Amino acid sequence: MSGTLLTLIWATPLLFLLLCIVAPVRRHVMWLLPLAPLPALFASVVAFAGDLQWSITPLGMSFVIDRPASLLLGAAALLWVMAGFYLRIFFRTETNSQRFAMWWLLTMTGSLGVFTAADLVSFYLLFSVVSLAAYGLIVHEGSAQVRQSTAIYIGFAVMSEAFLLIAFVMLAATSPSGNLLIADAVTALPSSPWFGLITGLLILGFGFKIGLVPFNGWMPLTYAAAPIPAAAVLSGAGVKAGVIGFIRFMPFDGDLAEWGWLLVIAGLFSAFYGVIIGITQSSPKTILAYSSISQMGFIATLFGAGMIAGNAGAVVLIAFYAAHHTLMKGASFLAIGAFSRSRSSVSTLLIVLMVLASLGLAGLPFTGGYLAKLAVKDVLGEGTIGTLAALSAGGTALLMVHFLRTLSTVSSDRNDSQIEAVLTGPWAAVMLACLVGPWVLYSVVTGYPLSAVLAGSDLFKAFWPIVLGGVLAIILNRYRAYVPKVREGDIVWLGRPFVTMAGQMGCALEAMDTSLRRWPVAGIVLLCLILVIGWSMQLTP
Amino acid sequence: MVMTAIVVGATGLFARGQFAGTVASSEARGPVVFWVLVLAIWSALNIVFVAEDLFTLYVALELLTFAAVPLVCFDGNAETLAAALRYLLFALIGSVLYLLGTALIYGTHGTLDIGLLAPLVQADRFVWVAISLMTVGLLAKTALFPLHLWLPPAHAGAPAAASAVLSALVVKGSFFIIVRLWFDLIPHLPNPLSQQILGALGAAAIIVGSTLAIRQARLKLLIAYSTVAQIGYLFLVFPLALGATVNPWTTIAATGGVIQLISHAFAKAAMFMAAGLIAKAIGHDRIDGFAGLGRALPITVIALGIGGLSLMGLPPSGGFVAKWMMLTASVTQGQWWWAVVILFGGLLAAIYIFRVLGQAFSLSTHPLHLEKPVPLGKQLTVLGLALAAVLLGFIPMEPLPLLSIGHADIVGGVQP
């Protein structure tokens, strides 16, 4: 039973993809998209009640869904379902929608599967699938600028995988039992001579994926380049591959406090950096990308704080927070599409919900986001980290107000269509899930009673960042003219000299190759090699 | 005894040789010559894998070269003829060096049987000179950087099926002999510096080959330079497998090397044939003109992509398993610099593969015009080869027992 379910999570989208070989299936593939994540959604509900695990012994693959994974998987699967419905309407008149749908299924395979992988190879495989298959989603529009952004994205993705690969190899080499289970390898990690190095490489690899500053440059470019539904699933579900990575691999036994501090510092820096660059942007997609950088920075801070405190119970709370972010970010991107396609069908009620949900990200009381913030309050503690994190919530409020303001000015390009009014359905569903879902799960996940939520001190603590954000937003609005423009992607452009340099090195190597391939040179090289190898052998005793 | 062991060890390689042979049959356009040559290559490779004395290996090597050269100039135009002559000359220089080394060994020890020689060879000057002559001669035939002058024109000029055989199999023959020399003949003579030199050449091949592959405008040349790079990975086996004190065949690096050899053979054969199909279908193989290809020839492009993923070392593929094992070996032995090269090579491979696939999957303003229809059977054969490279990815991640059968005796008998 659990085996079937765990396989179906990633096998369903993959199977649908293979069925696309048959032309009739391919023509109706858009109908399959919302169905493909359903097994994952079901599995996450089952796994929430009790862990699922299963392994295919001969292949050395194993899968597990524990409580944190079930939260992330559930949120991601729900977003994939809704975005699937949304995509079908959104791409109604698109000519190349079939090709896009196939990349969609492949990305989904990795995105949902990675939450369940329990051994190093499966994890690496599914992580690569979600990172690399996103290529097809991002590049879809195909203009030169989009292609450039995609190339930058792939560069970052491949780099992150290289760091992870070497870290995984080192992990496997230290794992005494000889198997490749992540849990065993991480348990054995503290006794490894490369403990710090491996952890550092893992942080680097997953940091790339979650856009931790200074590895953040790809995020705004990617989300701006991708079609809106793709940006929704990538920013909501896709980056969570990095979050599950931190959950699975980081040591939460207090052994590596210095790396924890590093994460906290990088995370808090990202949290503020995302806000500061975000408010200089004018496109809603880019603003959301910077909000993602800020939020992922906050999540990294949570991991760091958990590592410093040696708080293994933190992961489930962080997963709770991250699951809320999955839905919230998805809903925000879907909102952009709903506004731009059929503004007239967006009712006042929906706008109110959207405002509530957006400010929920900053912890507005009684929203789902408020509960998410409350859940991780103890992880952060009361000290400096807690205070700075609360300040960053103020920043988030500011950024969200900026986003909503920009959203309201989005011009609607085709207002006439009745069908596109249906876009608001999936959008509203994701939004409701992120407002209501945390209320349902809060006390089960955190173990805190729901009644404590209404304690006066917490309410006050949750309110002041919102007020702060509001005041800052008013000030920003006043002095808007003085805000400098920052090119989206910010520090990526610092890399330009390196690209030129790499090009020059390529030229130099080409010239060298041409000369090496001339006969006289090759002959001399041949002779030299004989001498060198003979000489080097002679040297040894 | 050792012979039977190697027969077992090489069974996988045989299967591979046979496979490529049957694929070639679907490509052959009648001429008997082609057939004879492919069969000659096949038998020469079999001799290489089972032969037990240095002179038989030399004969096999010559057969391999003389069968491979005509394949290069199969089309018969001036350009390929020049490439073939280049190849012939350089390969002959290699052969002469090898023969010289063999003669020295025979003069010193009076036998050429590897099994008998292994206990006899001592760390004296004659052996060093002989081994370095033989090794470099074979390096020239394997086209290890910087002795790769003949490979790109030869492999890019030959007809698709021939380049597949050349790139996938022929260069591996001479590589395998180097492995035999170092693993079977002189494993007990420690010479870390020369092993590091071989490894360094391999590393240079990875970086230079991949960089040049990125800069090629034509698909076949890109694949040919990628072969230069992939051969480099094979040579990392020497510092990694011989660095340990145990029997080199039982190390994880040796297994990684063999899997790299086999998976590269599958992937490269698939890629060259795919390139051939593409060239025939659209009349050229300039990468810039590939827009819309993904729609016109989906199966071929997917095969090309799968082969490319194996070269990049993404799971599940033989390339990934090989890379994983080599990384494990370099990490556990503390030779981390090879790990850096392997990872960097993977990044470069990603760039050139995505360059091709990105073009192939991009949309063209006008639908791509196919000059000739491509038979489905050929496309499926190519896909099958690429999938074989993927299937290798399901090999368990440990040293293959297959390789160590029989070899234990050699080293065990030699070491006091």
Interface residues (C-beta under 8 A of the other chain):
Chain A: L59 G60 N96 R99 V121 Y124 L125 S128 L132 Y135 G136 V139 G142 R147 T150 A151 I154 V158 M159 E161 A162 L165 I166 V169 M170 A172 A173 G178 L180 M505 G506 L509 E510 M512 D513 L516 R517 R518 W519 A522 G523 V525 L526 L529 I530 L531 V532 I533 G534 S536 M537 Q538 L539 T540 P541
Chain B: F90 I93 L97 A123 R125 W128 V129 I131 S132 L133 T135 V136 L139 A140 P146 L147 H148 L149 P152 L189 P190 N191 P192 L193 S194 I197 L198 L201 V208 T211 L212 I214 R215 G294 R295 G313 L314 P315 P316 K323 W324 L327 T328 V331 T332 A339 L343 F344 G346 L347 A350 F354 G358 F361 S362 L363 F394 P396 M397 E398
